[in-house]
């Protein structure tokens, strides 16, 4: 849930310190996503395969 809230947030930061905190959170999120890339790919394939849609990659 936290990651979804983070990804959908439109918060841009109020000062340099806040921007740096947001950048660190984003970097951690990106690292987690890379660590689970195989699972994300499988879910992507299942979704678009069952829907019969062309995936935009």
PDB file of N, CA, C and O in Angstrom:
ATOM      1  N   UNK A   1       0.820  -1.208   0.000  1.00  0.00           N
ATOM      2  CA  UNK A   1       0.000   0.000   0.000  1.00  0.00           C
ATOM      3  C   UNK A   1       0.859   1.266   0.000  1.00  0.00           C
ATOM      4  O   UNK A   1       0.561   2.225  -0.712  1.00  0.00           O
ATOM      5  N   UNK A   2       1.930   1.264   0.805  1.00  0.00           N
ATOM      6  CA  UNK A   2       2.784   2.449   0.866  1.00  0.00           C
ATOM      7  C   UNK A   2       3.332   2.786  -0.505  1.00  0.00           C
ATOM      8  O   UNK A   2       3.366   3.951  -0.901  1.00  0.00           O
ATOM      9  N   UNK A   3       3.763   1.757  -1.233  1.00  0.00           N
ATOM     10  CA  UNK A   3       4.369   1.995  -2.538  1.00  0.00           C
ATOM     11  C   UNK A   3       3.359   2.576  -3.510  1.00  0.00           C
ATOM     12  O   UNK A   3       3.704   3.452  -4.303  1.00  0.00           O
ATOM     13  N   UNK A   4       2.117   2.108  -3.464  1.00  0.00           N
ATOM     14  CA  UNK A   4       1.094   2.661  -4.345  1.00  0.00           C
ATOM     15  C   UNK A   4       0.851   4.122  -4.012  1.00  0.00           C
ATOM     16  O   UNK A   4       0.731   4.951  -4.914  1.00  0.00           O
ATOM     17  N   UNK A   5       0.777   4.443  -2.738  1.00  0.00           N
ATOM     18  CA  UNK A   5       0.586   5.835  -2.326  1.00  0.00           C
ATOM     19  C   UNK A   5       1.759   6.687  -2.780  1.00  0.00           C
ATOM     20  O   UNK A   5       1.575   7.825  -3.211  1.00  0.00           O
ATOM     21  N   UNK A   6       2.961   6.140  -2.685  1.00  0.00           N
ATOM     22  CA  UNK A   6       4.156   6.879  -3.098  1.00  0.00           C
ATOM     23  C   UNK A   6       4.146   7.129  -4.604  1.00  0.00           C
ATOM     24  O   UNK A   6       4.434   8.236  -5.058  1.00  0.00           O
ATOM     25  N   UNK A   7       3.817   6.107  -5.367  1.00  0.00           N
ATOM     26  CA  UNK A   7       3.841   6.213  -6.828  1.00  0.00           C
ATOM     27  C   UNK A   7       2.780   7.183  -7.336  1.00  0.00           C
ATOM     28  O   UNK A   7       3.021   7.913  -8.298  1.00  0.00           O
ATOM     29  N   UNK A   8       1.625   7.199  -6.711  1.00  0.00           N
ATOM     30  CA  UNK A   8       0.543   8.061  -7.175  1.00  0.00           C
ATOM     31  C   UNK A   8       0.586   9.462  -6.585  1.00  0.00           C
ATOM     32  O   UNK A   8      -0.230  10.313  -6.939  1.00  0.00           O
ATOM     33  N   UNK A   9       1.523   9.703  -5.697  1.00  0.00           N
ATOM     34  CA  UNK A   9       1.646  11.014  -5.067  1.00  0.00           C
ATOM     35  C   UNK A   9       2.084  12.070  -6.078  1.00  0.00           C
ATOM     36  O   UNK A   9       2.893  11.805  -6.967  1.00  0.00           O
ATOM     37  N   UNK A  10       1.543  13.246  -5.925  1.00  0.00           N
ATOM     38  CA  UNK A  10       1.945  14.370  -6.771  1.00  0.00           C
ATOM     39  C   UNK A  10       2.741  15.388  -5.964  1.00  0.00           C
ATOM     40  O   UNK A  10       2.767  16.576  -6.284  1.00  0.00           O
ATOM     41  N   UNK A  11       3.380  14.904  -4.926  1.00  0.00           N
ATOM     42  CA  UNK A  11       4.185  15.756  -4.057  1.00  0.00           C
ATOM     43  C   UNK A  11       5.538  16.014  -4.726  1.00  0.00           C
ATOM     44  O   UNK A  11       6.203  15.074  -5.163  1.00  0.00           O
ATOM     45  N   UNK A  12       5.940  17.269  -4.806  1.00  0.00           N
ATOM     46  CA  UNK A  12       7.172  17.636  -5.502  1.00  0.00           C
ATOM     47  C   UNK A  12       8.267  18.121  -4.568  1.00  0.00           C
ATOM     48  O   UNK A  12       9.404  18.303  -5.004  1.00  0.00           O
ATOM     49  N   UNK A  13       7.965  18.331  -3.326  1.00  0.00           N
ATOM     50  CA  UNK A  13       8.964  18.816  -2.380  1.00  0.00           C
ATOM     51  C   UNK A  13       8.842  20.314  -2.182  1.00  0.00           C
ATOM     52  O   UNK A  13       8.544  21.065  -3.110  1.00  0.00           O
ATOM     53  N   UNK A  14       9.079  20.724  -0.954  1.00  0.00           N
ATOM     54  CA  UNK A  14       8.919  22.137  -0.611  1.00  0.00           C
ATOM     55  C   UNK A  14      10.252  22.862  -0.531  1.00  0.00           C
ATOM     56  O   UNK A  14      10.305  24.083  -0.678  1.00  0.00           O
ATOM     57  N   UNK A  15      11.326  22.124  -0.300  1.00  0.00           N
ATOM     58  CA  UNK A  15      12.666  22.702  -0.225  1.00  0.00           C
ATOM     59  C   UNK A  15      13.669  21.615  -0.588  1.00  0.00           C
ATOM     60  O   UNK A  15      13.280  20.475  -0.841  1.00  0.00           O
ATOM     61  N   UNK A  16      14.938  21.950  -0.615  1.00  0.00           N
ATOM     62  CA  UNK A  16      15.961  21.001  -1.033  1.00  0.00           C
ATOM     63  C   UNK A  16      15.965  19.744  -0.160  1.00  0.00           C
ATOM     64  O   UNK A  16      16.073  18.628  -0.668  1.00  0.00           O
ATOM     65  N   UNK A  17      15.850  19.931   1.133  1.00  0.00           N
ATOM     66  CA  UNK A  17      15.867  18.772   2.041  1.00  0.00           C
ATOM     67  C   UNK A  17      14.704  17.826   1.745  1.00  0.00           C
ATOM     68  O   UNK A  17      14.879  16.608   1.712  1.00  0.00           O
ATOM     69  N   UNK A  18      13.535  18.388   1.534  1.00  0.00           N
ATOM     70  CA  UNK A  18      12.354  17.576   1.247  1.00  0.00           C
ATOM     71  C   UNK A  18      12.499  16.872  -0.098  1.00  0.00           C
ATOM     72  O   UNK A  18      12.115  15.709  -0.228  1.00  0.00           O
ATOM     73  N   UNK A  19      13.039  17.546  -1.084  1.00  0.00           N
ATOM     74  CA  UNK A  19      13.272  16.932  -2.391  1.00  0.00           C
ATOM     75  C   UNK A  19      14.260  15.774  -2.257  1.00  0.00           C
ATOM     76  O   UNK A  19      14.079  14.730  -2.883  1.00  0.00           O
ATOM     77  N   UNK A  20      15.291  15.950  -1.451  1.00  0.00           N
ATOM     78  CA  UNK A  20      16.267  14.884  -1.248  1.00  0.00           C
ATOM     79  C   UNK A  20      15.633  13.666  -0.579  1.00  0.00           C
ATOM     80  O   UNK A  20      15.967  12.532  -0.921  1.00  0.00           O
ATOM     81  N   UNK A  21      14.725  13.888   0.368  1.00  0.00           N
ATOM     82  CA  UNK A  21      14.010  12.786   1.016  1.00  0.00           C
ATOM     83  C   UNK A  21      13.146  12.061  -0.012  1.00  0.00           C
ATOM     84  O   UNK A  21      13.128  10.831  -0.054  1.00  0.00           O
ATOM     85  N   UNK A  22      12.434  12.816  -0.837  1.00  0.00           N
ATOM     86  CA  UNK A  22      11.601  12.201  -1.870  1.00  0.00           C
ATOM     87  C   UNK A  22      12.450  11.432  -2.871  1.00  0.00           C
ATOM     88  O   UNK A  22      12.055  10.354  -3.316  1.00  0.00           O
ATOM     89  N   UNK A  23      13.608  11.969  -3.231  1.00  0.00           N
ATOM     90  CA  UNK A  23      14.499  11.284  -4.167  1.00  0.00           C
ATOM     91  C   UNK A  23      14.983   9.964  -3.576  1.00  0.00           C
ATOM     92  O   UNK A  23      15.061   8.957  -4.280  1.00  0.00           O
ATOM     93  N   UNK A  24      15.309   9.967  -2.285  1.00  0.00           N
ATOM     94  CA  UNK A  24      15.755   8.739  -1.621  1.00  0.00           C
ATOM     95  C   UNK A  24      14.639   7.694  -1.628  1.00  0.00           C
ATOM     96  O   UNK A  24      14.888   6.521  -1.903  1.00  0.00           O
ATOM     97  N   UNK A  25      13.407   8.119  -1.325  1.00  0.00           N
ATOM     98  CA  UNK A  25      12.271   7.202  -1.350  1.00  0.00           C
ATOM     99  C   UNK A  25      12.064   6.639  -2.749  1.00  0.00           C
ATOM    100  O   UNK A  25      11.792   5.449  -2.907  1.00  0.00           O
ATOM    101  N   UNK A  26      12.190   7.487  -3.761  1.00  0.00           N
ATOM    102  CA  UNK A  26      12.029   7.029  -5.134  1.00  0.00           C
ATOM    103  C   UNK A  26      13.118   6.024  -5.503  1.00  0.00           C
ATOM    104  O   UNK A  26      12.840   5.002  -6.130  1.00  0.00           O
ATOM    105  N   UNK A  27      14.350   6.317  -5.115  1.00  0.00           N
ATOM    106  CA  UNK A  27      15.457   5.405  -5.405  1.00  0.00           C
ATOM    107  C   UNK A  27      15.215   4.038  -4.761  1.00  0.00           C
ATOM    108  O   UNK A  27      15.480   3.009  -5.382  1.00  0.00           O
ATOM    109  N   UNK A  28      14.715   4.021  -3.522  1.00  0.00           N
ATOM    110  CA  UNK A  28      14.403   2.771  -2.835  1.00  0.00           C
ATOM    111  C   UNK A  28      13.275   2.032  -3.542  1.00  0.00           C
ATOM    112  O   UNK A  28      13.329   0.811  -3.691  1.00  0.00           O
ATOM    113  N   UNK A  29      12.259   2.763  -3.976  1.00  0.00           N
ATOM    114  CA  UNK A  29      11.147   2.154  -4.712  1.00  0.00           C
ATOM    115  C   UNK A  29      11.644   1.538  -6.014  1.00  0.00           C
ATOM    116  O   UNK A  29      11.268   0.417  -6.359  1.00  0.00           O
ATOM    117  N   UNK A  30      12.484   2.264  -6.731  1.00  0.00           N
ATOM    118  CA  UNK A  30      13.009   1.784  -7.997  1.00  0.00           C
ATOM    119  C   UNK A  30      13.858   0.517  -7.791  1.00  0.00           C
ATOM    120  O   UNK A  30      13.803  -0.408  -8.601  1.00  0.00           O
ATOM    121  N   UNK A  31      14.630   0.484  -6.719  1.00  0.00           N
ATOM    122  CA  UNK A  31      15.444  -0.690  -6.397  1.00  0.00           C
ATOM    123  C   UNK A  31      14.540  -1.884  -6.101  1.00  0.00           C
ATOM    124  O   UNK A  31      14.800  -2.989  -6.578  1.00  0.00           O
ATOM    125  N   UNK A  32      13.480  -1.673  -5.320  1.00  0.00           N
ATOM    126  CA  UNK A  32      12.525  -2.747  -5.036  1.00  0.00           C
ATOM    127  C   UNK A  32      11.881  -3.260  -6.317  1.00  0.00           C
ATOM    128  O   UNK A  32      11.730  -4.468  -6.503  1.00  0.00           O
ATOM    129  N   UNK A  33      11.506  -2.351  -7.188  1.00  0.00           N
ATOM    130  CA  UNK A  33      10.882  -2.732  -8.451  1.00  0.00           C
ATOM    131  C   UNK A  33      11.829  -3.578  -9.294  1.00  0.00           C
ATOM    132  O   UNK A  33      11.416  -4.574  -9.889  1.00  0.00           O
ATOM    133  N   UNK A  34      13.090  -3.182  -9.345  1.00  0.00           N
ATOM    134  CA  UNK A  34      14.083  -3.956 -10.090  1.00  0.00           C
ATOM    135  C   UNK A  34      14.275  -5.339  -9.479  1.00  0.00           C
ATOM    136  O   UNK A  34      14.463  -6.319 -10.199  1.00  0.00           O
ATOM    137  N   UNK A  35      14.228  -5.417  -8.151  1.00  0.00           N
ATOM    138  CA  UNK A  35      14.384  -6.708  -7.477  1.00  0.00           C
ATOM    139  C   UNK A  35      13.221  -7.652  -7.772  1.00  0.00           C
ATOM    140  O   UNK A  35      13.378  -8.870  -7.691  1.00  0.00           O
ATOM    141  N   UNK A  36      12.058  -7.103  -8.112  1.00  0.00           N
ATOM    142  CA  UNK A  36      10.871  -7.913  -8.392  1.00  0.00           C
ATOM    143  C   UNK A  36      10.469  -7.843  -9.861  1.00  0.00           C
ATOM    144  O   UNK A  36       9.319  -8.103 -10.212  1.00  0.00           O
ATOM    145  N   UNK A  37      11.414  -7.494 -10.702  1.00  0.00           N
ATOM    146  CA  UNK A  37      11.125  -7.310 -12.126  1.00  0.00           C
ATOM    147  C   UNK A  37      10.530  -8.571 -12.754  1.00  0.00           C
ATOM    148  O   UNK A  37       9.641  -8.476 -13.600  1.00  0.00           O
ATOM    149  N   UNK A  38      11.005  -9.740 -12.354  1.00  0.00           N
ATOM    150  CA  UNK A  38      10.478 -10.975 -12.928  1.00  0.00           C
ATOM    151  C   UNK A  38       9.002 -11.161 -12.572  1.00  0.00           C
ATOM    152  O   UNK A  38       8.210 -11.591 -13.411  1.00  0.00           O
ATOM    153  N   UNK A  39       8.634 -10.842 -11.339  1.00  0.00           N
ATOM    154  CA  UNK A  39       7.237 -10.956 -10.918  1.00  0.00           C
ATOM    155  C   UNK A  39       6.363  -9.933 -11.634  1.00  0.00           C
ATOM    156  O   UNK A  39       5.243 -10.240 -12.042  1.00  0.00           O
ATOM    157  N   UNK A  40       6.874  -8.726 -11.783  1.00  0.00           N
ATOM    158  CA  UNK A  40       6.128  -7.680 -12.484  1.00  0.00           C
ATOM    159  C   UNK A  40       5.914  -8.099 -13.933  1.00  0.00           C
ATOM    160  O   UNK A  40       4.827  -7.920 -14.482  1.00  0.00           O
ATOM    161  N   UNK A  41       6.945  -8.652 -14.545  1.00  0.00           N
ATOM    162  CA  UNK A  41       6.828  -9.118 -15.929  1.00  0.00           C
ATOM    163  C   UNK A  41       5.803 -10.224 -16.079  1.00  0.00           C
ATOM    164  O   UNK A  41       5.038 -10.246 -17.043  1.00  0.00           O
ATOM    165  N   UNK A  42       5.789 -11.150 -15.116  1.00  0.00           N
ATOM    166  CA  UNK A  42       4.817 -12.243 -15.153  1.00  0.00           C
ATOM    167  C   UNK A  42       3.401 -11.706 -15.033  1.00  0.00           C
ATOM    168  O   UNK A  42       2.512 -12.117 -15.779  1.00  0.00           O
ATOM    169  N   UNK A  43       3.186 -10.788 -14.096  1.00  0.00           N
ATOM    170  CA  UNK A  43       1.852 -10.187 -13.948  1.00  0.00           C
ATOM    171  C   UNK A  43       1.444  -9.436 -15.204  1.00  0.00           C
ATOM    172  O   UNK A  43       0.293  -9.507 -15.636  1.00  0.00           O
ATOM    173  N   UNK A  44       2.382  -8.727 -15.779  1.00  0.00           N
ATOM    174  CA  UNK A  44       2.124  -7.983 -17.012  1.00  0.00           C
ATOM    175  C   UNK A  44       1.694  -8.940 -18.121  1.00  0.00           C
ATOM    176  O   UNK A  44       0.701  -8.703 -18.808  1.00  0.00           O
ATOM    177  N   UNK A  45       2.455 -10.024 -18.287  1.00  0.00           N
ATOM    178  CA  UNK A  45       2.147 -11.007 -19.331  1.00  0.00           C
ATOM    179  C   UNK A  45       0.802 -11.670 -19.093  1.00  0.00           C
ATOM    180  O   UNK A  45       0.032 -11.872 -20.032  1.00  0.00           O
ATOM    181  N   UNK A  46       0.514 -12.013 -17.834  1.00  0.00           N
ATOM    182  CA  UNK A  46      -0.777 -12.627 -17.522  1.00  0.00           C
ATOM    183  C   UNK A  46      -1.928 -11.689 -17.840  1.00  0.00           C
ATOM    184  O   UNK A  46      -2.925 -12.095 -18.437  1.00  0.00           O
ATOM    185  N   UNK A  47      -1.786 -10.441 -17.441  1.00  0.00           N
ATOM    186  CA  UNK A  47      -2.856  -9.467 -17.668  1.00  0.00           C
ATOM    187  C   UNK A  47      -3.105  -9.258 -19.157  1.00  0.00           C
ATOM    188  O   UNK A  47      -4.232  -9.405 -19.630  1.00  0.00           O
ATOM    189  N   UNK A  48      -2.071  -8.922 -19.879  1.00  0.00           N
ATOM    190  CA  UNK A  48      -2.266  -8.616 -21.287  1.00  0.00           C
ATOM    191  C   UNK A  48      -2.541  -9.872 -22.105  1.00  0.00           C
ATOM    192  O   UNK A  48      -3.215  -9.802 -23.133  1.00  0.00           O
ATOM    193  N   UNK A  49      -2.035 -11.007 -21.670  1.00  0.00           N
ATOM    194  CA  UNK A  49      -2.322 -12.260 -22.367  1.00  0.00           C
ATOM    195  C   UNK A  49      -3.785 -12.643 -22.238  1.00  0.00           C
ATOM    196  O   UNK A  49      -4.409 -13.047 -23.219  1.00  0.00           O
ATOM    197  N   UNK A  50      -4.337 -12.520 -21.038  1.00  0.00           N
ATOM    198  CA  UNK A  50      -5.745 -12.866 -20.811  1.00  0.00           C
ATOM    199  C   UNK A  50      -6.684 -11.845 -21.434  1.00  0.00           C
ATOM    200  O   UNK A  50      -7.782 -12.186 -21.874  1.00  0.00           O
ATOM    201  N   UNK A  51      -6.253 -10.603 -21.468  1.00  0.00           N
ATOM    202  CA  UNK A  51      -7.096  -9.543 -22.007  1.00  0.00           C
ATOM    203  C   UNK A  51      -7.034  -9.533 -23.535  1.00  0.00           C
ATOM    204  O   UNK A  51      -7.912  -8.975 -24.193  1.00  0.00           O
ATOM    205  N   UNK A  52      -6.002 -10.147 -24.089  1.00  0.00           N
ATOM    206  CA  UNK A  52      -5.847 -10.132 -25.529  1.00  0.00           C
ATOM    207  C   UNK A  52      -5.488  -8.765 -26.049  1.00  0.00           C
ATOM    208  O   UNK A  52      -5.853  -8.401 -27.167  1.00  0.00           O
ATOM    209  N   UNK A  53      -4.767  -8.000 -25.234  1.00  0.00           N
ATOM    210  CA  UNK A  53      -4.392  -6.654 -25.602  1.00  0.00           C
ATOM    211  C   UNK A  53      -2.933  -6.611 -26.017  1.00  0.00           C
ATOM    212  O   UNK A  53      -2.132  -7.450 -25.606  1.00  0.00           O
ATOM    213  N   UNK A  54      -2.603  -5.638 -26.825  1.00  0.00           N
ATOM    214  CA  UNK A  54      -1.203  -5.394 -27.152  1.00  0.00           C
ATOM    215  C   UNK A  54      -0.598  -4.572 -26.035  1.00  0.00           C
ATOM    216  O   UNK A  54      -1.130  -3.526 -25.663  1.00  0.00           O
ATOM    217  N   UNK A  55       0.492  -5.037 -25.513  1.00  0.00           N
ATOM    218  CA  UNK A  55       1.158  -4.334 -24.413  1.00  0.00           C
ATOM    219  C   UNK A  55       2.013  -3.194 -24.946  1.00  0.00           C
ATOM    220  O   UNK A  55       2.693  -3.326 -25.964  1.00  0.00           O
ATOM    221  N   UNK A  56       1.965  -2.092 -24.249  1.00  0.00           N
ATOM    222  CA  UNK A  56       2.830  -0.949 -24.569  1.00  0.00           C
ATOM    223  C   UNK A  56       4.021  -1.022 -23.639  1.00  0.00           C
ATOM    224  O   UNK A  56       3.892  -0.754 -22.445  1.00  0.00           O
ATOM    225  N   UNK A  57       5.162  -1.377 -24.158  1.00  0.00           N
ATOM    226  CA  UNK A  57       6.355  -1.513 -23.315  1.00  0.00           C
ATOM    227  C   UNK A  57       7.351  -0.468 -23.672  1.00  0.00           C
ATOM    228  O   UNK A  57       8.427  -0.411 -23.076  1.00  0.00           O
TER     229      UNK A  57
END
